[in-house]
Amino acid sequence: MTYVFQQTLNALQLGSIYALIALGYTMVYGILTMINFAHGDLFMIGAFFCFAIATFFGLPFVPTLLLSMIGVAFLGVVIERLAYKPLRQAPRVSAVITALGVGIFLENFTLALNPYPQHVPTLITDTTWIVGGVSISSLQILVIGLSLALMMLLDFIVRRTMVGMAMRAISWDKSIVPLMGVPVNRIISITFALGTGLGAAAGTMYGLAYPVIDPYMGILVGWKAFICAVVGGIGSIRGAMIGGFILGAVEILVVASKIFPSTYRDFVAFGLLLVLLIFRPYGILGKPRPQKV
Amino acid sequence: MAKRWPLPVLLALGFLLSFAIPSLGLLDQYVQLILMYVGINIILAASLNLINGYMGEFSVGHAGFMAIGAYVASILTVLVFPSAAGPWLFPVAVIAGGLGAGLVGMAVAIPSFRTRGDYLAIVTLAFNMIVKSVFENIEAIGGPRGFLGMDKLTTLPWVFFWTVVSLWIMRNLVYSNFGRGVISIREDEIASDLMSVNTRQVKLVAFVVSSFFAGIAGGLFAHLLQFINPRMFDILKSTDILIMVYLGGIGSIAGSVLGATIYTVLLEWLRPLGIWRMVLMPLMLVLLMIYRPRGIMGLREARWFTPVRDLMTGKRHQSLGART
C-alpha cells in the first residue's frame, strides 16, 4: 500500500511536468491550429535559463523561476513574431516545418554555447518526511503544488478574463473576431507568452527534480507532451492537463508494476495511447470537427 | 511534340558511370560515400512525399519503416544467408526488408481510415517510438547496442539502381489512375469518396508503397554503414526526412530529389563549421519557409518526371489545394 502511494506521488510529479508542457502545445494549437514543435525546446531553454540564473547570479528559487519564465515567454513571443507570423496565410505544414527548424536551431545553438550536460544547483533545501512509511520530499510537494497552482491560474485566465475570452473567440472563428475589435496579434502574442512561460516553469522544475540537463532533453519530453495534448483532445486546456497526468501515471505504472521490464516503458506507454486513440479518435475532451462538403 | 529522348540515354550513361566511378577510381571514396547517402535520402524523401505531399497526410515516423527495412535486411544477410552468397542474395535481402516495412505500413494505414491530420501524426510518431523501443528490447539482435557484421554490400551501382527504380515506380504511380485518387484525397477526402474513389484502398496502397521504399532505403543504409542501432532511427531521423521533403517541395518528385540532394550535400559541405552548421542549417530552412512556404518546387514538377501526355496539354502544375 505504501508502495502504491509512493508511486502515485512519483506519477503526479512526472504528470504535472508533462501537463504544463502539453498546455503550451494545446493553447497555441487552439488559437493558430498550428503545432509548435519548438515548444519542447523552449522547455529545455527554460531549464537552461534556470541553470544560468542560479549559477551566475546565485538567486534563490522564486526569482529564478520568475526570471526564467519571463525570459522564455519573451523568447516565445519573439519566435512567433519572426518565424511564425509571416506564415499565417501559408499552408499549415509550412508553419509546422518552420517550427521544427526553430526547434533544431534552439537545440544546437544551446549545444554550441554549452557542449556539456549541466548540473542545476540545488535551490531548494530538500527535506524528506516519512509519513506512514511513505517518504515525501518537499521538492515533490513543490513541483506538484506549483504546477497545480499554475494550471488553475491559467484556467482562470482563459475562462474568466477578457484576454481569455478573446483567446476562446479567436479559436472559435478567426475571420469574424478581428472585425469585433479584438486585437488578434496581441492576443496571439499573449497566448505564446503564457504557453512558453508555463513550459519554462516545467523546465525549471524538471531541472530541480532531475538535475542533469542537456540541450537535447526537450525533444523526447516535448514529443511526449504533444502526445498528452492530443490524447486529452488538442485545443482543450483541461484535456491537456488530463493527458499529462495520464501519461505520467502510465509511465510510472509500467516501471512500478514490474510486469514488464522497465525498458518497455515507452513501448507500453505509446501502445496504450494508440489503443486509446482508436476508441476516442479526437482525444478525451476533444470534439470532432464535422467536415463540411 | 515535347521531346524527352535524352532520359533513357542519360539513365544508361548514369548507370555506366556508377560502375566506372568505383572501379576506375574517378572520385575519391569520400565523394562516393556522399553520393550513396544522397541516393538513399532521395528514396526516403520521395517515398515520404507520396504520403505527405501527394496524399496530404502528415506522417512523422518515416524512420520507423526505415529501421524495419534495415533490421530485416541485415538479419537476413548476417544470420540467414550463407556469407559467400552475400553479394548475390543482397537484392533479395533488400526487397525482403522493403516487404517487411510494407507489411507494417499496412498496419499503420488502418488508423488513417478514421483520423487524419494531427491525430494521424500522433499515430505515426508513436509508431516510430514503438519500433525503436522494440528493437532496443530484442537482445538477440544486439538490443540498444546495435547490430553489426554486415558486409559492405551497398555499392554505387546498387544505390543508383534502387534510386532510379523507386523514382520510376513512384512517378508512374502518381500519374496513374491510382495517383489521381491519392491527390483527390489531399484536395478533399469527402468529395473524392463521393466521386467513387475507394479512399480506404488508396490510402492503404499509398502507405504500403511508401513504407516499402523506406524499407529499401533502410536496407541499403544498413549495408553501407555496416552497423545499425535503434537510436539511428529515432524522431531526429524522421525530422531529417521531413525537412528534405518540405525543403524540396511537396507533391513533386523533382522536389524530393532536389531537397534530399541539397540537404545532404550542404550538411557535408558545411562540416568544417562543426556544431555551428546545425545552427545555420535550420536558420536557412526557416528563411526558405518564410520566403517560399511551399518549398523549392512546391507542387510543380520537372519536365523529366512529367508524363508526355501532361506536357502536351501543358498540365505541369497541380492545382493548389486549400487544405495543403
Interface residues (C-beta under 8 A of the other chain):
Chain A: Y29 I35 A83 P86 L87 A90 P91 V93 S94 A95 V96 I97 T98 L100 G101 V102 G103 I104 F105 E107 N108 F109 L111 A112 P115 I219 L220 W223 F226 I227 V230 I234 P261 T263 Y264 D266 F267 F270 G271 L273 L274 L277 I278 P281 Y282 G283 Q291 V293
Chain B: N52 F58 P111 R114 T115 D118 Y119 A121 I122 V123 L125 A126 F127 M129 I130 K132 S133 V134 E136 N137 D188 E189 I190 A191 L194 I235 L236 T239 L242 I243 Y246 I250 I275 W276 M278 V279 M281 P282 L283 L285 V286 M289 I290 P293 R294 T324
